[in-house]
């Protein structure tokens, strides 16, 4: 159950094996912008400061599903990450299908040069989630219940 939309900015994470791309919304939740790329080992520390400083209301995490619809090891890792973040940071957390986000991010070569591919992919995830919020009037994707 996702419930009404919480206030605050939205954050999106594009988890990878070594790095996690991060994107953030404006305060009104209309625009997604790439923020940075974090080494996995530094995620908790950096995430804590971003959540506090930017007043994050929802965190969207990309769920890497194969084009066939099958979930592999990366999807399992994303689900584990989402549960850990929801539990440790007490912020509404939701998984969002990220198929084709990296492909779409690659097409923005200027953004990739400036922010890196991981942050641009997170921006695509966040843009998708923000559009879903507008259409549905609630948190988009699969909300993690803890």
Secondary structure, DSSP 8 states (H G I E B T S, - for coil): ---S--SSEEEEEEE-SSEEEEEEE-TTS--EEEEEEEEGGGHHHHHHHHHHHHTEEEEEEEE-B-TTS-B-HHHHHHHHHHHHHHHHH--EEEEEE-TTHHHHHHT-HHHHHHH-HHHHHHHHHHHHHHHHHHHHSS--SEE---
